[in-house]
Amino acid sequence: MPEMLFYEKPVPLSNITHADWKLDRSELRYEFADKINSVVLAGIEFVEASKDYPIVFAKAGEEDVPVALLGLRATGNLYLDEKGHWLPDHYVPAFVRRYPFVLADGPGPEPVVCIDEAYSGFSQTRGEPLFENGETQPILTKAMEFLGEFQRQFDRTKRFVSVLKANDLMTEVSATVKDENAAETHLKGLMVVDEKKLLGLSDEVVLSLFRSGELSWIYAHLMSISNLKRLTHRAAAQ
């Protein structure tokens, strides 16, 4: 999982080193994500994300992970305005919302909370304190809870992807999408669920997916593919 996708200076959070650090959340800006054209999704996000973005599966190291496409190869993120605000009424993926915090592997079995010290929202003069007398404060407590829930949901998503692969439901696709100016965009190396194979699943597997709520994830993914054309139009417009 590409944990440090847009983290410039990730370091372990410390109530000593960062004792007097504050976080200003008065204006949510996402310029740190302006160069990315896709972002990892947890399965629980599929239904909301499918309203705005194509959801596909792609390689991230040795893993196959679901991603929302935010742009094309050369465009970067097409869902930010010129001031770094996410476009209104569009879903902001949790992978992005957790910034500038992130969980990373530590020396022991438990993950370590890290921050991006390069984030402009940190200061010692404005915002809400991370610590008070060495104790975590509400803004940090909330961020840590969010990180934990995201990790739990992504672990669940990895199990979901393993079920798709175990049942041979994934198929690699190549697509050519044309915009209104007849400009072509070629997409390669992406994977989607094969709907014909999905319909051929045993009742036992289908019932298991239905009971877990993950069958709805599959159909949200399949319906989201129609957003590819909208994404291409957005790229042409910009």
N, C-alpha and C positions, 0 to 999 in steps of 0.2 A: 504494500500500500504506500503510495507516494506521500508520506506524512508531511514532508518538509517542502512541498511544492512551491510555496511562495514565502517561506520563512527565510529572511536574509541573515539573521543573527540569533538562531535558537540557542537558549541556554537554560539549564535547570532553574526553576523558580526557587528563591531562597528568602526566608524571612529575616535574614541578616543582610545579604547583598541588596535586596530590594525592600528593605524595611520602610523606607520613606517614599516608595514609588506610588504613584496614583495613575488611574486610568480614566481618561475623558471619553465618555460615550455620548456626549451631547449631540454630535453629528455623525451619523453612520456613513462612512465613506469606504469604498472598496477598491481604491486605486491599486492596491497591492495585487489585485486579481485581474488587472487589465490585460496581461499578456497571455493568460491561459485560454485555451479553446475547448477545454472539457474539464469536468470535475467529478470526482467519485461521489456516488450516491449510496445511501443505505436503502434497503428494500422498502422500509416503512415510508420513505419519501416518494416512492414511485407515483402514487396517485396524484399528489399535488404537483410534482415536477412534470408529469406527463401533459399537463395543461399548457406548458410553455416550451418545453425542450424535447428534442429526440433523446430517448434513452436507449443506449446500446451497451454491449459488453466489449471490453478491450483488455489487452495485456497490460499488467502493471508488474514488472519484474516477472516472477514465476506464477503470478496469480491472474485469473480472469476476474475482472471487477466490473460492476455496472457503472456507467458514467452518463452524465448529462452533457450533451454537446452544446457549448456556448458560442461556438464560432467555427470557422473553417480553418484550414491549415495555416493560412497567412493572415488571418484577420484579428486574432486575439479574441477577447471577450466582447461580444456584440451587445451585451445587456447592461453596459455601464454608460452613463451620460458623460459629458465633457468634464464634469466636476467630480467624477468618481462615485456617483450615487447609482445604486442598482435601479433599473427602470421600475417605476411604480407598478403595482399590481402584478409583478412577476415574482415567482417563488425564489427565495435565496437558499441555496443548498446548505445543509448543516455543516459540511466540510468547510465552507467559507465563513459561516456565522461563528464558528468556534474561535477563529483568529482574534487576537494574537496568542491564544493559548493552544497547546497541543500536548498530547501524551506521547512519550518516547520511551524506548527501552532504557532501563537503568542497570546498575550493577547487580541488583537483586531480582527476585521474581516479579516484583510489582513495577508497573510503569511509573515514570517520573513526569510530573507536570513541568512543562517548559513554556517559556514565553519568547516572543521575538523582540529582543531589545531594540531592534531598529524601528519598531512601529512608532509612528509619530503621535499616537494617542497616549503614550506613556510620558509622564513628567513627574516632577517633584513639587509642582506648584498648582496644578489644576486637576480636577476630576475627583474620583472617589478613591480612598486609600485601599491598597491591597491588604495591608497589615496594620494592626494597632497593638503596640506592645507585644509584638511577635505573634499575635493571634490573627487568623484569617478573618477578613471582613466580608460583609454580604456580597459585594460584587465579585470577589474571588470565590467565595463558597458556591455562588450560582454558576460561575464558569466551570468549576471543578465538577459539579453535578452534571452539567451539560456534556463535558468531556467523557464522563463515565457512561452516560446514557448513549452517547454516540458510539463509543467503543462496544457496548453491549449490542447495539443494533447492527453494527458492522460485523461483529462476530456471527450474529444470526444471519446476516446477508451472505457471508462466506459459506455457511452451511446450506443456504438456499441455492447458491450457485453450484455447490457440490452435488445437490440433488438433480439439478438441470443436466449436469455433465454425466452423472451416473445413469441417467435415463436417455442419454444421447439426444437431448433436445436442442443443443446449441449448433448453429450452423454459421459458417463465415460467409459474409456477403461483400460484394463490391457493387457500388451504385454510382450512377452518373445522374446528377440532378441539374436541370436547366432552369435558369431564371427567366424573367420576362424579356431580357435582352438577348436571350439564346446563349448566354455564357454558361459553360459547363463546369461543374465541380465533380471531381472524381473522388470517391470515398473507398478506401481499401482497408483490409485488416480488422474490420469490425465484425462482431458476432451478434446474432439475434436468435430468438427462440423460433424454431421451425413449427409453424402452426399445424401442419399436417401430422407431424410426429406427436405434437401435443394432443391432438384428437385421438391418436392411437394408444394413449396411455391406458394402463389397466385401471379398473374402478378403484382398486385399493390405493394406488398412487394419487389419483385425482382426489379421492376423498381426503387423503392425508394433506394435500396441498390446500384443499378447501377448508378443512378444519383449522389449519394453521394461519389462514388468511393470506397465504402466499399465492394462491391462484389469482387473486385480484392483482397482485404485483405483476404477474405474467401478462395479464390482459392490459394493464396500464402501460407496460412496456410496448406491447404490440400496437396499441392505439397511438402511442407517442411517435411512432415512426413517421406518421403523416406530417409531423412538425419539421421534417427535413426540408420540405419545399419552402416553408415559412422562413427557416433559417437562411436558406440560399437567397431568398428575396431580401432579407434584412442585410445580408452581406453586400448585395448589389446596391442597395439604397445608400449604404454607408461608404 
